[in-house]
């Protein structure tokens, strides 16, 4: 309940992938060099068009989808990485593409809502909190 | 390999997009993004161009019999002509509405087909035109200006 306040450990400087792994008991599916990648915000979505419209650079995507298109989408908008929730593991070719794209992939057993909640408690912001236009997709047109 | 022509200040690239090839879908947009990064363009412009190209590419893969994305990069703009042969769009106004889609369940399971593709392209673009002939195909013209909004 009140754990959100007590667990808050970051300010505006973001978190590293290794902190994400600790927070949601995740496993890294890509090389360990990804451990120090910076995450500035988080988005939970299964619709790729929403990911395109609402995320910012260095956003971590939490999703229940494991298709190769999730990795392609992440590459197009420079996501910080992808977390597959509810223990879903992507196929080998999906992991291969992520390695080619140098994109961290993680898997956690937590469901989407709980994984998002744990990261939110750590102080990681949602995309619309970083850009008010993010609520409506207007951030697509912003030049900042 | 895309066909690249560098004619002075103007660069033209053409990417072929195969219908129903969901493994390679998105490759053209990825390549275009890399090219724009190599040219040192503004990251916000690259982002909008990559999003528009990717949504257009997915539309060609999902809905058409195949097509091409032709990109002209000039000192003023990035202009994309996304042309396919296919069933065409009977009601363009409807297709431009957020949430309207004719995609199948299979497409939705991949995270597409939520009826946001064309609206996302329109949002990313400074100029947007769409023409479609039922039974022949669809052509999108998307322009992204380097200096817009300043």
Interface residues (C-beta under 8 A of the other chain):
Chain A: X46 X47 X48 X49 X50 X51 X52 X53 X57 X63 X65 X67 X68 X69 X70 X72 X73 X75 X76 X77 X78 X93 X101 X137 X138 X140 X141 X142 X143 X144
Chain B: X22 X23 X25 X26 X27 X29 X30 X33 X43 X44 X47 X48 X50 X51 X54 X55 X58 X109 X110 X111 X112 X114 X116 X117 X119 X120 X123 X124 X148 X149 X150
